[in-house]
Amino acid sequence: MNIRRFRAGDLPHVIALFSASVHGLAGVHYDARQRTAWAPAEPDQKLWQARLEGQQTLIAEDEGVLTGFISWAPNGHIDLLFTAPQHARKGIASALCTQVEAALSATGITTAFTEASLVARPFFERRGFVMTEAQDLDRNGVRFRRYAMQKTLTARLPPEMPPLPEA
Ligand SMILES: CC(C)(COP(=O)(O)OP(=O)(O)OC[C@H]1O[C@@H](n2cnc3c(N)ncnc32)[C@H](O)[C@@H]1OP(=O)(O)O)[C@@H](O)C(=O)NCCC(=O)NCCS
């Protein structure tokens, strides 16, 4: 697995992976109507571009094929975290999250926080995040349950942690 910074040319692949992930991995917890509202058939590229421009994004790839991505803000907010269905449960999201937690710690941030889907909650719990609030939100007219979660970051980086890839 190679982890690198997002490049502009990655956008269509990121959107495609997001859609595949929502429809392929979230079906256990969200019905078809919810998944379509979350990942519509015709995604808004401009909206995606604007969302990612305001954040940092890391890509995981395997032999040049995108397998996962994560985006976060400097204040500790982890926004997007998605793994391709055929690469799930291979440690990809863990590797991405470890990089981001280390990068946040290195800038003095002491708390990472996110809004986890029903699918992602056990993943974040496994990493030591705790649920602070159950939230019901409206997305394109459809109701969704998600969980606000947070984790206190340790100040020291694990010794094996490589520096965050350069842009
Ligand atoms: C949540 C998600 C990002 C996890 O990605 P992943 O690369 O499969 O995660 P990892 O392989 O690093 O998992 C690490 C551990 O987290 C836990 N975990 C991960 N996915 C899980 C699941 N679906 N159910 C229960 N536990 C899970 C397990 O303990 C796992 O370790 P194990 O495989 O040895 O049992 C992925 O399932 C996904 O993209 N889901 C759909 C989209 C989504 O909900 N994204 C998050 C938005 S907040």
The ligand as an ORCA input file, in Angstrom:
! r2SCAN-3c Opt
* xyz 0 1
  C     -15.504      2.294      7.750
  C     -14.457      1.997      6.678
  C     -13.773      3.285      6.240
  C     -13.413      1.013      7.264
  O     -12.425      0.799      6.270
  P     -11.451     -0.493      6.237
  O     -10.291     -0.147      5.372
  O     -12.228     -1.694      5.887
  O     -11.020     -0.592      7.772
  P      -9.800     -1.429      8.407
  O      -9.506     -2.632      7.560
  O      -8.678     -0.508      8.677
  O     -10.489     -1.916      9.780
  C      -9.811     -1.887     11.033
  C     -10.719     -2.453     12.105
  O     -11.902     -1.629     12.233
  C     -13.033     -2.484     12.513
  N     -13.950     -2.459     11.368
  C     -13.727     -1.991     10.125
  N     -14.823     -2.122      9.356
  C     -15.761     -2.704     10.138
  C     -17.108     -3.109      9.917
  N     -17.710     -2.935      8.724
  N     -17.789     -3.688     10.946
  C     -17.202     -3.882     12.147
  N     -15.922     -3.500     12.420
  C     -15.222     -2.928     11.420
  C     -12.477     -3.889     12.700
  O     -12.122     -4.029     14.065
  C     -11.233     -3.840     11.819
  O     -10.260     -4.801     12.181
  P     -10.383     -6.338     11.650
  O     -10.642     -6.276     10.171
  O      -9.045     -6.911     11.992
  O     -11.530     -6.946     12.395
  C     -15.117      1.290      5.462
  O     -15.928      0.207      5.905
  C     -15.982      2.175      4.602
  O     -15.494      2.851      3.687
  N     -17.317      2.158      4.875
  C     -18.321      2.789      4.031
  C     -18.278      4.277      4.069
  C     -18.304      4.892      5.446
  O     -19.191      4.662      6.239
  N     -17.290      5.732      5.675
  C     -17.126      6.464      6.857
  C     -17.918      7.724      6.798
  S     -17.902      8.426      8.430
*
